[in-house]
């Protein structure tokens, strides 16, 4: 009988820091707004423009979720569609914000920049009282 591989023999991989990739000509930073399926995304750019993006086959194994920050490349032949080049993790997003490459509104809740975002949000209190006895 063949031997079973035990899970104890697997070693944990150390996290390797990736080199931070900055945008170049015909590239922009974007945030994922909606997952459409079939490797298509709806994204919002830094200027507020919403567009359709496509994940190419070479990034098929890259898991893209809502509110992820990505680097996209514009197409010459289709102005309203773009291709995803790179996906940034939370640490890289923090670095891009500190370098003023992306606006702080691109930060997700898991980054430690929520204080800056919360100062921009104004909560209004509703002082209307509801009497549940009337219902």
C-alpha positions in Angstrom: 0.0 0.0 0.0 1.3 3.5 -0.7 2.1 5.7 2.2 -0.3 8.6 3.1 1.3 12.0 3.1 0.8 13.5 6.5 -0.1 17.2 7.0 2.7 17.5 9.6 5.4 17.4 7.0 4.1 20.5 5.2 6.1 23.6 6.1 4.6 27.0 6.4 5.7 29.4 3.7 7.2 32.6 4.9 5.6 35.8 3.6 7.8 37.3 1.0 7.5 41.1 0.5 6.8 42.0 -3.0 8.2 45.0 -4.8 5.6 47.8 -4.9 4.4 48.4 -8.5 3.5 51.9 -9.4 1.4 53.0 -12.4 2.9 53.8 -15.7 1.6 55.3 -18.9 -1.9 54.1 -19.9 -2.3 52.5 -16.4 -4.5 53.6 -13.4 -5.4 52.5 -9.9 -9.0 51.3 -9.4 -11.2 49.8 -6.7 -13.5 46.8 -7.3 -17.2 47.7 -6.9 -19.0 44.7 -8.2 -18.1 41.1 -9.3 -19.9 40.2 -12.5 -18.7 36.7 -13.0 -16.7 35.1 -15.9 -13.6 37.1 -14.9 -15.3 40.5 -15.3 -15.5 43.2 -12.7 -17.1 46.6 -12.3 -14.6 49.1 -11.0 -14.4 52.7 -10.0 -11.3 54.8 -10.9 -9.8 57.5 -8.7 -11.7 60.2 -10.6 -15.0 58.5 -9.9 -15.6 57.0 -13.3 -17.1 53.5 -13.3 -16.1 51.0 -16.0 -15.9 47.4 -16.9 -12.7 45.4 -16.3 -11.5 42.0 -17.4 -9.1 39.6 -15.6 -6.8 38.1 -18.2 -5.9 34.4 -18.2 -2.5 34.8 -16.6 -4.2 36.2 -13.4 -6.8 33.5 -13.3 -5.6 32.1 -10.0 -5.6 35.6 -8.4 -8.6 35.9 -6.1 -10.2 39.4 -6.5 -12.8 40.4 -3.9 -15.0 43.4 -3.4 -13.1 46.6 -2.3 -9.8 45.3 -3.5 -7.4 47.9 -5.0 -6.1 46.8 -8.5 -3.9 48.2 -11.2 -5.5 48.4 -14.6 -4.4 49.0 -18.1 -6.5 51.0 -20.6 -7.3 49.5 -24.0 -6.5 51.5 -27.2 -9.3 50.0 -29.2 -12.1 50.0 -26.5 -12.2 53.1 -24.3 -14.8 51.8 -21.9 -13.1 48.5 -21.1 -9.8 47.9 -19.2 -7.6 44.9 -18.2 -6.4 44.0 -14.7 -2.6 43.9 -14.4 -2.0 43.6 -10.7 -3.9 43.1 -7.4 -2.5 44.9 -4.3 -2.7 43.5 -0.8 -3.5 45.5 2.3 0.1 46.4 3.2 0.7 47.6 -0.4 -2.5 49.7 -0.3 -1.2 51.4 2.9 2.1 52.2 1.2 0.4 53.6 -1.9 -1.7 55.9 0.3 1.3 57.1 2.2 3.0 57.9 -1.1 -0.1 59.8 -2.2 -0.5 57.5 -5.2 -4.1 56.6 -4.4 -6.8 58.6 -2.5 -7.6 57.5 1.1 -11.2 56.6 0.0 -9.6 53.5 -1.6 -8.6 52.1 1.8 -10.7 49.2 3.0 -11.8 48.6 6.5 -8.9 46.2 7.2 -6.3 48.8 6.8 -5.3 51.0 9.8 -6.4 54.2 8.0 -10.0 54.1 9.1 -9.6 57.1 11.3 -9.0 59.4 8.3 -12.0 57.9 6.6 -14.3 58.2 9.6 -13.5 61.9 9.9 -14.9 62.4 6.5 -18.2 60.7 7.3 -20.8 62.7 9.1 -23.6 60.9 10.9 -26.9 62.6 11.4 -29.1 61.7 14.3 -32.8 61.4 13.9 -34.5 62.8 17.0 -38.0 61.7 15.9 -39.5 59.4 18.6 -41.6 56.5 17.6 -44.4 55.4 19.9 -44.9 51.7 19.5 -48.2 51.7 21.4 -49.9 53.3 18.4 -49.0 50.5 16.0 
